[in-house]
Amino acid sequence: MVSAIKDKNNSAKIVGHLINGEIKYGGGSSQDIYNPSNGEVSRKIELANKKTVEEAIAAAQIAFPEWRNTPAVKRARVMFRFKELLEKNAKKICELIGEEHGKISHDAMGELQRGIENVEYACSAPEILKGEHSKNVGQSVDCWSEFQPLGVVAGITPFNFPAMVPMWMYPLAIVCGNCFILKPSERDPSSTLYIAELLHEAGLPKGVLNVVNGGKEAVDTLLFDPRVEAISFVGSTPVAEYIYTTASANGKRCQALGGAKNHAIVMPDADIDNAVNQLIGAAFGSSGERCMALSVAIVVGDEVGNNFISKMKETMKTLKVGAYNESSNDFGPLITEDHRNKVASYIKSAEDQGATIAVDGRDIKVKGYENGFFLGATLIDNVTPSMTSYKEEIFGPVLQVIRANNMQEAMDIINDHEYANGTCIFTRDGEAARYFSDQIKVGMVGINIPLPVPVSYHSFGGWKRSLFGDLFAYGPDGVKFYTRRKTITQRWPSAGVREGKEFSMPTMK
Ligand code: NAD
């Protein structure tokens, strides 16, 4: 295969599509891709029109019958080889992530590792697709359930994890026997595309995974085309809601993961130094552009509140913000200039509405990278639930602090928020932690763990307006999402035994 992503000196300036095992160009308009660390245009991306997406759907549909009948163990073997290639090419993948997203190499490596863990889970395809069997449910009657693939399924993914989030989807969908169309973020598509090329190098037959780059036209084609059986989406809540309602109205299975506002409660008995260290990484890591970023700390009691703010201010002085390719940096720029300005406007609105800006990151300058989309770590105290900056997802390096009088008040604040992706509590009290994890209305909960992102053999998802649909992403819920149960009941009567006529509902007598 001719790679769409070449070395810097031999740069493929246009990022195309991967359809039926080949890189394709043309069939739509194009748009700039930026390097957020220096603010320069690094490549252009082709945005697929309806015809191009239909070509990908047709390729997937043609590949499906043979792939469906390929034994699960053979499908898994492709994933074993894929895992090896991902590890071998990790440096190049992380360079592409950093260049287009801006995250620092150690963070990109963490993202890639979490993606690889989903490939490892997919390697267990023969085990997870074994089905259920009951012998002799009636005289000479056996019953079993098997899990069949859906056909052509699609995934639409956000910019903030260009390697990992797509790998929440297609490795599992593919080992379950489906063919996949991936529509990655148009803002940082190169690592996604390169990884898809590696999967082909691992032996994936053409047409089983297709990548189309694009915007709304490409997404709408997937949503309305009757050949697409299911849609997995990860992105912001307004788009997630649109995807879910449109896909459902068109008869498709859909899981649409949306935005978040993740709170930590810091209890009076917590180890404050530990909580500060944990929260600083969870709030500002990856510039806060994580759907699990810890963006609100609710401190219980004034004493712990004041202590928390002063230790946070001290520790924040040590943060190093800069370009993606300097591994000593703690975090990098935001994805675009527009987004940087939007995050800064949330800080201003908090200030205007009466909050205290304890540490202000708006004036940061990064030497040598003056045109990068940087925003320094910002700490806002005395935030209240009525403020705009609290109600909406900021998606930037901003930690807001709310003061509460007791744990129940803190939990009520969390339970009243429209988003319910992740949350955590810092405490030494097991009883309080147990009550919190039982009663809090949030999908993923941490106890002294600020980013409780489930491992690949569990499943990931939020509650309320952080997830539309019934099933979480990846892991056991992913298997359910990408398969359809069929239950077969079979009788093989022994020679000479015949059943009589039966008009009542069949039962075991
Ligand atoms: P986004 O919603 O802007 O884009 C996500 C995808 O949807 C992209 O592929 C984009 O091309 C497409 N899209 C955008 N607007 C569309 C429209 N009007 N119609 C059809 N398709 C459209 O999200 P983003 O800015 O790329 O990512 C950040 C968001 O994703 C944040 O809100 C973050 O919380 C969320 N996110 C959620 C999770 C989760 O697991 N819940 C994980 C990662 C990111």
Residues whose N, C-alpha, C, O or C-beta is under 5 A from the ligand:
A	BS01	NAD	I156 T157 P158 F159 N160 K183 P184 S185 E186 G214 G215 K216 V219 V234 G235 S236 T237 V239 L257 G258 G259 A260 C291 S466
